[in-house]
Amino acid sequence: MANKAQKFRELLLSENLEFICEAHNALSAKIVEEAGFRALWASSLTVSAAMGLRDNNEASWTQILEVIELISDATTIPLLLDADTGYGNFNNVQRLVKKLEQRDIAAVCIEDKLFPKKNSFVNGDEQPLAGIEEFAGKIKAAKDIQINPDFSVVARTEAFIAGWGLSEALKRAEAYRKAGADAILVHSKISRPDEILAFKKEWGNRLPVIIVPTKYYTTHTDVFREAGFSAIIWANMILRSSVKAMEITSKQLAQDQSLHNIEDRIAPLAEVFRLQGAEELEKAEQLYLPGNIKTTQALILAASQGAGLGELTKETPKAMLKVRGIPLLLRQQATLNSLGIKDITVVRGFGKGAINIPNLRYVDNDDFADTQEVYSLHLGLKHLSGKTLVSYGDILYKRYIPSLILEADENFVIAVDPEWKTSQNKGRYTDFVACDHADRKTEFDQKVFLSDAGESLTENDISGEWVGLLKLSGAGLAILQNILSELSVNESFRRLRMVELFAELIKRNHKIRVVYIHGHWVDIDDIKDLGQAGSF
């Protein structure tokens, strides 16, 4: 199996134009690798910027080394380090190469400017260049000290940046080739590719040539491909895109003083945990820690046809209706997956053959026409154990809502929207509930519990509407399984509704914790609901 240095050498010598993407820390490097890039560029500009420092050798070489070691550990693709001028003379370069090889870094790029260097796009004409012989000595020193024969040294000439022209760029590149460089990086700050194309035409194929089209970005990539360049470096786009995203989010937070308009527009914590390798740790915990660590699972009740939607559900089950081209059930799956919930069981009934989304477990309620949701719940819970999130199959919700109820410790936890009057007059069965305390937005430490539930509640009794999400702890699931088994012998069990089950739990002295939420969910029962879901 090829090591990272071999992989980079293969890329460098490829007959195709290759692409190398910037990463400034381990997290961004993992994202870049997952995007499909075959190599990474650890830019001195972006790594120092991530530290809050200028690109003027303000970050020490040991600080840079710490960052790229983490990048190397987190990824499997090779990394080319932008090492500025080599952090000193030939002796510093040799020590650097030793340390890079120890950390499985594939290649290093050093440029022919003087220490401390200044970024190429900041007053480039005022930047003096190193003497050709001195810089060629650094190249030779790097090649002489390397142990891995595939470790690559890229010589970067700044002749165009300093305004010294084509002849100087060619003269320097040839000297660096003779000193042992494995590739030449030729840099330009003008908005057209004229300089680098002229260089490549004169240079030919003496060594692979790498370019960084940050300034001449409007040039079509095929131009570089036809000219025979070896590789293109996208040098700072990952950092710049993250800066833009952080600016937008921070301004939104400062303006709104709330997370409601932010949470669903940013990466879920589950995605951060995934990039951190949390799943790998969980598997290791299963092997090396006592006890059986079980993650949350979900049960989606999706057996109904959805009569209120008319012709739309004549053949298609409600859970498979599309909202902006994506089925409801697939949207729920994505939301649950973003919370780290991958073990999902779906109870299907009407049109069950149409419900065939991958990576879901299915239980069939073939009596869907003559039963209600508790019957489906009973079928779905029979073979489950541990912490479980139960959801109706015809709802959409922002992911913070299940997060809130999953965080609560009680055996039974539900989400309730106190603004129930906005949906009261739909002319349909509604999951009204009464609670022991009304919603008080400013009191977060007071626990609220269900006191009653069902259609028999008067308007004065109603505290809110259950939104269709229920959390069961492991103990709560076992309790509910026993109660459902006991109730299932009665004929009335087949028509039992969820709020009636809640009332039964209360009658048996089981507390149901209530978490109040305010909007950010939609229950799809008719055409109007489906239209609202499109802009949810």
C-alpha positions as CSV (number, residue, x, y, z in Angstrom):
1,M,0.0,0.0,0.0
2,A,1.4,3.4,-1.0
3,N,2.5,5.7,1.7
4,K,1.5,9.4,1.6
5,A,4.7,10.5,0.0
6,Q,4.2,7.9,-2.8
7,K,0.6,9.1,-3.3
8,F,1.8,12.7,-3.7
9,R,4.6,11.6,-6.1
10,E,2.0,9.7,-8.2
11,L,-0.2,12.8,-8.3
12,L,2.7,15.0,-9.2
13,L,3.7,12.8,-12.1
14,S,0.1,12.1,-13.3
15,E,-0.7,12.7,-16.9
16,N,-3.9,14.5,-15.8
17,L,-4.3,18.0,-14.3
18,E,-4.6,17.4,-10.5
19,F,-6.1,19.5,-7.8
20,I,-4.9,20.2,-4.3
21,C,-7.1,22.0,-1.8
22,E,-6.2,24.2,1.2
23,A,-6.9,23.0,4.8
24,H,-5.9,25.0,7.8
25,N,-6.7,22.5,10.6
26,A,-7.6,18.9,11.1
27,L,-11.4,19.5,10.8
28,S,-11.2,21.4,7.5
29,A,-8.8,18.7,6.2
30,K,-11.2,15.9,6.9
31,I,-14.0,17.9,5.1
32,V,-11.7,18.5,2.1
33,E,-10.7,14.8,2.0
34,E,-14.4,13.7,2.1
35,A,-15.1,16.1,-0.8
36,G,-12.9,13.9,-2.9
37,F,-9.6,15.8,-3.1
38,R,-6.5,13.6,-3.4
39,A,-4.1,16.0,-1.7
40,L,-4.0,18.9,0.8
41,W,-2.2,22.2,0.9
42,A,-1.4,23.5,4.3
43,S,-1.2,27.2,3.5
44,S,0.9,29.5,5.6
45,L,-1.7,32.2,5.0
46,T,-4.7,30.2,6.2
47,V,-2.9,28.3,9.0
48,S,-1.6,31.6,10.5
49,A,-5.0,33.3,9.9
50,A,-6.7,30.5,11.9
51,M,-4.3,31.4,14.7
52,G,-5.2,35.1,14.4
53,L,-1.7,35.9,13.1
54,R,-0.4,37.7,10.0
55,D,1.2,35.8,7.2
56,N,4.6,37.3,8.0
57,N,6.3,34.3,9.8
58,E,4.5,35.4,13.1
59,A,3.6,31.8,13.7
60,S,6.7,29.9,14.6
61,W,7.6,26.8,12.6
62,T,6.9,24.6,15.7
63,Q,3.4,26.0,15.9
64,I,2.9,25.2,12.2
65,L,4.3,21.7,12.8
66,E,1.7,21.1,15.6
67,V,-1.2,22.0,13.2
68,I,0.0,19.8,10.3
69,E,0.7,16.9,12.6
70,L,-3.0,17.0,13.6
71,I,-4.0,17.3,9.9
72,S,-1.8,14.3,9.0
73,D,-3.3,12.2,11.8
74,A,-6.9,13.0,10.8
75,T,-6.5,12.2,7.1
76,T,-5.3,9.6,4.7
77,I,-4.4,11.8,1.7
78,P,-1.0,13.4,1.3
79,L,-0.2,16.9,2.5
80,L,2.0,19.6,0.9
81,L,3.2,22.1,3.4
82,D,3.6,25.7,2.5
83,A,6.8,26.3,4.5
84,D,7.5,29.9,3.4
85,T,11.2,30.4,3.1
86,G,12.1,27.3,5.1
87,Y,12.1,29.1,8.4
88,G,15.8,29.9,8.2
89,N,18.8,28.8,6.3
90,F,19.8,25.3,4.9
91,N,20.2,24.0,8.4
92,N,16.7,24.9,9.4
93,V,15.4,23.4,6.2
94,Q,17.1,20.1,6.9
95,R,15.7,20.0,10.5
96,L,12.2,20.8,9.0
97,V,12.4,17.9,6.5
98,K,13.3,15.5,9.3
99,K,10.3,16.6,11.4
100,L,8.0,16.4,8.4
101,E,9.0,12.9,7.5
102,Q,8.5,11.8,11.1
103,R,4.9,13.1,10.9
104,D,4.1,11.4,7.5
105,I,4.0,14.7,5.6
106,A,4.4,14.0,1.9
107,A,6.0,17.1,0.6
108,V,7.2,20.6,1.4
109,C,7.1,23.8,-0.7
110,I,9.7,26.6,0.0
111,E,9.8,30.0,-1.7
112,D,12.8,32.1,-2.8
113,K,12.0,35.2,-0.7
114,L,13.8,36.4,2.4
115,F,12.9,35.7,6.0
116,P,10.7,37.0,7.5
117,K,8.5,36.7,4.4
118,K,5.5,38.8,3.5
119,N,2.4,37.5,1.8
120,S,2.8,37.5,-2.0
121,F,-0.3,39.7,-2.5
122,V,0.9,42.5,-0.1
123,N,3.3,45.0,-1.7
124,G,4.8,42.3,-3.9
125,D,7.2,44.7,-5.7
126,E,8.8,45.6,-2.4
127,Q,9.7,42.0,-1.5
128,P,13.3,41.2,-2.1
129,L,14.2,37.7,-3.3
130,A,16.9,35.4,-2.0
131,G,20.0,34.9,-4.0
132,I,19.7,32.0,-6.5
133,E,22.7,30.1,-5.2
134,E,21.6,30.5,-1.6
135,F,18.1,29.2,-2.3
136,A,19.4,26.4,-4.5
137,G,21.5,25.4,-1.5
138,K,18.3,25.0,0.6
139,I,16.8,22.8,-2.1
140,K,19.9,20.6,-2.2
141,A,20.0,20.4,1.6
142,A,16.4,19.3,1.8
143,K,16.9,16.5,-0.8
144,D,20.1,15.4,0.8
145,I,18.5,14.9,4.2
146,Q,15.3,13.1,3.3
147,I,15.0,9.4,4.1
148,N,11.9,8.5,2.1
149,P,12.9,8.6,-1.6
150,D,9.4,9.7,-2.5
151,F,9.3,12.8,-0.3
152,S,8.9,15.8,-2.6
153,V,10.5,19.2,-2.4
154,V,8.6,21.9,-4.4
155,A,10.6,25.0,-5.3
156,R,8.4,28.1,-5.5
157,T,9.7,31.1,-7.4
158,E,8.3,34.5,-6.7
159,A,10.0,36.2,-9.6
160,F,6.7,37.3,-11.1
161,I,5.5,38.5,-7.7
162,A,8.5,40.7,-7.3
163,G,8.2,42.0,-10.8
164,W,11.4,40.5,-12.1
165,G,9.9,39.0,-15.3
166,L,9.9,35.8,-17.3
167,S,13.7,35.4,-17.9
168,E,14.4,35.6,-14.1
169,A,11.6,33.1,-13.4
170,L,13.0,30.7,-15.9
171,K,16.6,31.2,-14.7
172,R,15.6,30.5,-11.1
173,A,13.5,27.5,-11.9
174,E,16.3,25.9,-13.9
175,A,18.7,26.5,-11.0
176,Y,16.3,24.9,-8.6
177,R,15.7,21.9,-10.9
178,K,19.5,21.3,-11.0
179,A,19.6,21.5,-7.2
180,G,17.2,18.6,-7.1
181,A,13.7,20.1,-6.8
182,D,10.9,17.7,-7.7
183,A,8.5,20.4,-9.0
184,I,8.3,24.1,-9.6
185,L,5.5,26.3,-8.3
186,V,5.3,29.5,-10.3
187,H,3.3,32.3,-8.7
188,S,1.6,35.4,-10.2
189,K,-0.5,38.2,-8.8
190,I,-2.0,39.6,-12.0
191,S,-5.6,38.9,-13.0
192,R,-4.7,37.1,-16.3
193,P,-2.8,33.9,-16.7
194,D,-0.3,35.5,-19.2
195,E,2.8,35.2,-17.0
196,I,2.3,31.6,-16.0
197,L,1.3,30.5,-19.5
198,A,4.4,32.2,-20.9
199,F,6.5,30.4,-18.3
200,K,5.1,27.0,-19.1
201,K,5.5,27.5,-22.8
202,E,9.2,28.2,-22.3
203,W,9.7,25.7,-19.5
204,G,8.2,22.8,-21.3
205,N,8.3,19.5,-19.3
206,R,11.6,19.8,-17.5
207,L,9.8,19.4,-14.2
208,P,6.1,19.3,-13.1
209,V,4.7,22.8,-12.7
210,I,2.2,23.8,-10.0
211,I,0.1,26.9,-10.1
212,V,-2.1,28.9,-7.7
213,P,-4.8,30.7,-9.7
214,T,-6.1,32.8,-6.8
215,K,-5.8,36.1,-8.8
216,Y,-6.6,34.8,-12.3
217,Y,-9.6,32.7,-11.1
218,T,-11.7,33.7,-14.1
219,T,-9.6,31.6,-16.5
220,H,-11.2,28.4,-17.5
221,T,-9.5,25.3,-16.1
222,D,-9.2,23.8,-19.5
223,V,-6.7,26.4,-20.4
224,F,-4.4,25.1,-17.7
225,R,-5.1,21.5,-18.7
226,E,-4.2,22.1,-22.3
227,A,-1.0,24.0,-21.3
228,G,0.1,20.8,-19.5
229,F,0.3,22.1,-15.9
230,S,0.7,19.3,-13.3
231,A,-1.5,20.6,-10.5
232,I,-3.6,23.5,-9.4
233,I,-3.7,24.6,-5.7
234,W,-7.0,26.1,-4.4
235,A,-5.0,28.0,-1.8
236,N,-7.3,29.7,0.6
237,M,-10.9,29.1,-0.4
238,I,-11.8,26.9,2.6
239,L,-10.8,29.4,5.1
240,R,-12.4,32.3,3.2
241,S,-15.7,30.5,2.9
242,S,-15.7,29.7,6.7
243,V,-14.9,33.3,7.5
244,K,-18.0,34.4,5.4
245,A,-20.2,31.8,7.1
246,M,-19.0,32.8,10.6
247,E,-19.7,36.5,9.8
248,I,-23.2,35.8,8.7
249,T,-24.0,33.6,11.7
250,S,-22.5,35.9,14.3
251,K,-24.4,38.9,12.8
252,Q,-27.6,36.9,12.8
253,L,-27.1,35.9,16.5
254,A,-26.3,39.5,17.5
255,Q,-29.4,40.8,15.7
256,D,-31.9,38.1,16.8
257,Q,-30.6,37.3,20.3
258,S,-32.0,33.8,19.6
259,L,-31.0,30.5,18.0
260,H,-34.3,29.9,16.3
261,N,-33.3,31.2,12.9
262,I,-29.8,29.8,13.1
263,E,-29.9,26.2,14.3
264,D,-31.3,24.6,11.1
265,R,-28.9,26.6,8.9
266,I,-25.7,25.4,10.5
267,A,-24.1,22.0,10.7
268,P,-25.7,19.9,13.4
269,L,-23.6,18.9,16.4
270,A,-24.0,15.3,15.2
271,E,-22.0,16.2,12.0
272,V,-19.2,17.8,14.2
273,F,-19.2,14.6,16.3
274,R,-19.0,12.5,13.1
275,L,-16.0,14.5,11.8
276,Q,-14.4,14.1,15.2
277,G,-14.7,10.3,15.0
278,A,-17.2,9.9,17.8
279,E,-18.7,6.8,16.3
280,E,-15.3,5.1,16.3
281,L,-15.0,5.9,20.0
282,E,-18.4,4.5,20.7
283,K,-17.5,1.2,19.0
284,A,-14.3,1.1,21.0
285,E,-16.3,1.7,24.2
286,Q,-18.4,-1.3,23.3
287,L,-15.2,-3.4,23.2
288,Y,-13.3,-1.9,26.1
289,L,-15.7,-0.5,28.7
290,P,-18.0,-2.5,31.0
291,G,-21.7,-2.5,30.2
292,N,-23.5,-2.1,26.9
293,I,-23.7,1.5,25.7
294,K,-26.8,1.8,23.5
295,T,-27.6,4.9,21.6
296,T,-31.1,6.4,21.0
297,Q,-33.4,4.8,18.5
298,A,-36.5,6.1,16.8
299,L,-39.9,4.8,16.0
300,I,-42.0,6.6,13.3
301,L,-45.7,5.9,13.1
302,A,-46.5,6.1,9.3
303,A,-49.4,3.6,8.7
304,S,-52.1,6.1,7.8
305,Q,-53.3,6.9,4.3
306,G,-54.1,10.6,5.0
307,A,-57.7,10.9,3.9
308,G,-57.7,14.7,4.4
309,L,-55.3,15.0,1.5
310,G,-57.8,13.6,-1.1
311,E,-56.4,12.5,-4.4
312,L,-52.8,13.0,-3.3
313,T,-53.0,10.0,-1.0
314,K,-55.3,7.9,-3.2
315,E,-52.3,5.6,-3.9
316,T,-49.4,7.3,-2.1
317,P,-49.2,7.0,1.7
318,K,-49.1,10.3,3.5
319,A,-45.5,9.8,4.8
320,M,-44.3,9.6,1.2
321,L,-45.8,12.8,0.0
322,K,-43.1,15.1,-1.3
323,V,-42.3,18.5,0.2
324,R,-40.1,20.4,-2.3
325,G,-39.3,17.1,-4.0
326,I,-38.4,15.1,-0.9
327,P,-40.7,12.7,0.8
328,L,-41.8,13.5,4.4
329,L,-40.3,10.3,5.7
330,L,-37.0,11.0,4.1
331,R,-36.9,14.4,5.6
332,Q,-37.6,12.9,9.0
333,Q,-34.8,10.4,8.5
334,A,-32.4,13.2,7.6
335,T,-33.4,15.2,10.7
336,L,-33.0,12.2,13.0
337,N,-29.7,11.2,11.4
338,S,-28.4,14.8,12.0
339,L,-29.1,14.2,15.7
340,G,-27.0,11.0,15.6
341,I,-30.1,8.7,15.5
342,K,-29.4,6.1,12.9
343,D,-31.5,3.1,14.3
344,I,-35.0,4.0,13.0
345,T,-38.0,1.7,12.8
346,V,-41.0,2.7,10.7
347,V,-44.5,1.3,11.2
348,R,-46.1,1.3,7.7
349,G,-49.6,0.3,6.6
350,F,-51.4,1.9,3.7
351,G,-49.4,1.6,0.5
352,K,-46.6,-0.1,2.4
353,G,-44.8,-1.1,-0.8
354,A,-44.2,2.6,-1.6
355,I,-42.3,3.0,1.7
356,N,-39.0,1.6,0.9
357,I,-36.4,4.1,1.9
358,P,-33.0,2.5,2.6
359,N,-31.4,2.2,6.1
360,L,-34.8,2.0,7.8
361,R,-36.3,-1.0,9.6
362,Y,-40.0,-1.7,8.9
363,V,-42.9,-3.2,10.8
364,D,-46.2,-3.6,9.0
365,N,-49.7,-2.7,10.4
366,D,-51.9,-4.5,7.9
367,D,-55.0,-3.5,10.0
368,F,-54.3,0.2,9.4
369,A,-57.8,0.9,8.1
370,D,-59.4,-0.3,11.4
371,T,-56.8,0.8,13.9
372,Q,-55.4,4.0,15.4
373,E,-51.8,5.1,16.2
374,V,-51.6,3.3,19.6
375,Y,-52.1,0.0,17.8
376,S,-49.2,0.9,15.5
377,L,-47.1,2.0,18.5
378,H,-47.7,-1.4,20.1
379,L,-46.5,-3.2,17.0
380,G,-43.5,-1.0,16.6
381,L,-42.3,-1.1,20.3
382,K,-42.5,-4.9,20.7
383,H,-39.0,-5.6,19.7
384,L,-37.3,-2.4,20.8
385,S,-35.3,-1.7,24.0
386,G,-33.5,1.3,25.4
387,K,-34.0,5.0,24.9
388,T,-36.5,5.7,22.1
389,L,-37.9,8.7,20.3
390,V,-41.4,8.2,19.0
391,S,-42.7,10.4,16.2
392,Y,-45.7,10.7,14.0
393,G,-44.9,10.2,10.4
394,D,-46.7,13.2,9.1
395,I,-44.9,16.0,10.9
396,L,-41.8,18.2,10.2
397,Y,-39.9,19.9,12.9
398,K,-36.7,21.7,13.6
399,R,-34.1,19.4,15.2
400,Y,-33.8,21.4,18.4
401,I,-37.3,20.1,19.4
402,P,-36.4,16.4,19.7
403,S,-33.1,17.5,21.2
404,L,-34.9,19.2,24.1
405,I,-37.1,16.2,25.0
406,L,-34.2,13.8,24.6
407,E,-32.2,15.8,27.1
408,A,-34.9,15.4,29.8
409,D,-34.3,12.7,32.4
410,E,-37.9,11.5,33.0
411,N,-39.3,8.2,31.6
412,F,-41.9,9.9,29.5
413,V,-41.3,13.3,27.9
414,I,-43.5,15.1,25.3
415,A,-43.2,18.4,23.3
416,V,-46.2,20.7,23.6
417,D,-47.0,23.9,21.7
418,P,-48.9,26.3,23.9
419,E,-50.0,28.3,20.9
420,W,-52.7,25.7,20.2
421,K,-55.4,28.2,19.1
422,T,-53.6,28.8,15.8
423,S,-54.5,25.2,14.7
424,Q,-57.6,24.6,16.8
425,N,-60.2,25.2,14.1
426,K,-58.9,22.7,11.5
427,G,-62.0,20.5,11.9
428,R,-59.8,17.5,12.7
429,Y,-58.8,15.4,15.7
430,T,-56.3,17.5,17.6
431,D,-53.9,16.3,20.4
432,F,-55.0,18.8,23.1
433,V,-53.4,18.4,26.5
434,A,-53.7,20.0,30.0
435,C,-50.6,20.6,32.1
436,D,-50.0,21.4,35.8
437,H,-48.5,24.7,34.9
438,A,-49.1,27.1,32.0
439,D,-46.2,28.1,29.8
440,R,-44.0,30.7,31.3
441,K,-41.3,31.6,28.8
442,T,-39.0,33.2,31.4
443,E,-39.1,30.3,33.9
444,F,-36.7,27.6,32.7
445,D,-36.1,25.7,36.0
446,Q,-39.7,24.8,36.7
447,K,-40.7,21.3,35.5
448,V,-44.1,20.9,33.9
449,F,-46.1,17.7,33.8
450,L,-49.1,16.5,32.0
451,S,-52.3,16.6,34.1
452,D,-54.9,15.4,31.5
453,A,-55.3,14.8,27.7
454,G,-58.0,14.2,25.1
455,E,-60.9,15.6,23.3
456,S,-63.0,15.9,26.5
457,L,-60.9,18.9,27.6
458,T,-62.7,22.2,27.7
459,E,-61.1,25.3,26.1
460,N,-60.2,26.6,29.5
461,D,-58.5,23.4,30.4
462,I,-56.2,23.2,27.3
463,S,-52.6,24.1,27.9
464,G,-51.4,23.3,24.4
465,E,-51.2,20.8,21.6
466,W,-48.9,17.7,21.6
467,V,-46.8,18.0,18.5
468,G,-46.4,14.3,17.9
469,L,-43.0,13.6,19.6
470,L,-42.6,11.4,22.6
471,K,-39.4,10.3,24.4
472,L,-39.2,7.1,26.3
473,S,-36.3,6.2,28.5
474,G,-35.2,2.6,28.6
475,A,-37.3,2.1,31.8
476,G,-40.2,4.1,30.3
477,L,-40.2,1.9,27.2
478,A,-40.4,-1.3,29.4
479,I,-43.3,0.2,31.4
480,L,-45.1,1.2,28.2
481,Q,-44.6,-2.2,26.6
482,N,-46.2,-3.9,29.6
483,I,-49.2,-1.4,29.7
484,L,-49.8,-1.8,25.9
485,S,-49.7,-5.6,26.3
486,E,-52.2,-5.4,29.1
487,L,-54.5,-3.0,27.1
488,S,-54.3,-5.0,23.9
489,V,-56.7,-7.7,25.1
490,N,-59.5,-5.1,25.0
491,E,-61.4,-4.6,21.7
492,S,-61.3,-0.8,22.3
493,F,-57.5,-1.0,22.1
494,R,-57.6,-1.0,18.3
495,R,-59.1,2.5,18.2
496,L,-57.1,4.0,21.1
497,R,-55.5,7.5,20.4
498,M,-52.2,8.7,21.7
499,V,-53.6,11.3,24.0
500,E,-55.9,8.7,25.5
501,L,-52.9,6.5,26.2
502,F,-51.3,9.5,27.9
503,A,-54.4,9.8,30.1
504,E,-54.1,6.1,30.9
505,L,-50.5,6.6,32.0
506,I,-51.5,9.5,34.2
507,K,-54.3,7.4,35.8
508,R,-51.6,4.8,36.6
509,N,-49.5,7.4,38.4
510,H,-46.8,7.7,35.7
511,K,-45.6,11.2,35.3
512,I,-45.3,12.7,31.8
513,R,-42.8,15.5,31.5
514,V,-43.8,18.4,29.2
515,V,-41.3,20.5,27.3
516,Y,-43.0,23.7,25.9
517,I,-42.0,24.8,22.4
518,H,-43.3,27.6,20.3
519,G,-43.8,26.8,16.6
520,H,-41.1,25.5,14.4
521,W,-43.1,22.4,13.5
522,V,-45.9,21.5,11.1
523,D,-48.5,18.7,11.2
524,I,-49.6,17.7,7.6
525,D,-53.2,16.7,7.5
526,D,-54.6,18.6,4.5
527,I,-53.6,20.4,1.4
528,K,-53.2,23.7,3.2
529,D,-50.7,22.0,5.6
530,L,-48.8,20.6,2.7
531,G,-48.5,24.0,1.2
532,Q,-47.2,25.5,4.5
533,A,-44.7,22.6,4.7
534,G,-43.2,23.8,1.4
535,S,-42.0,27.0,3.0
536,F,-41.2,25.5,6.4
